[in-house]
């Protein structure tokens, strides 16, 4: 691989029959790194911390390393490394509904949306939450995972051929959207039945002044 090639490393699994995944971007800082070695490094070095931060209801299946470039731009084939099965997380207990997540912010010291990133870990175990906050041993494990990413792939890290980055590609060419439909009439349709959804939903409301 050439210096400055960038890859997305995705950790993929399942939770209650649905797919879950999270990913980061890794830049090659030398020609010695390869997607295959990066996937193996992730499994050997990072996955133990991922497992320790994840509910046992989650089963991780594979690590996918994909070039951010298209094939016609020189992108190389995607590497998929299957994990030994079963591969559940290690935090015992029932986790929150699938649409919840533990968010880890990735900071670069630069101001602006293009200079900050996030990764979304599977939902926390209910016993490790309090008043809507992640707490306890799972919070400690997630903090350890985040720090391990820095000590492994950050400045002066133990894997100097790879660098954890926030990847922000150029804006694609502007394509005007078709005009929305225009309704000129007013509808008042009587309600005739109802249904109650058993799946707990999140309205994803953002706290005032928090988030991007």
Secondary structure, DSSP 8 states (H G I E B T S, - for coil): --TT-EEEEEEEEEETTEEEEEEEEEEE-STT--HHHHHHHIIIIIHHHHHHTSBTTEEEEEEEEEESS-GGGT----EEEE--S--B-SB-S-B--TT--EEEEEE-S--SGGGEEEEEE---BGGGEETTEE-HHHHHHHHHHHHHHHHHHSTT-S-TTEEEE-------------------S-------------S--------TT---
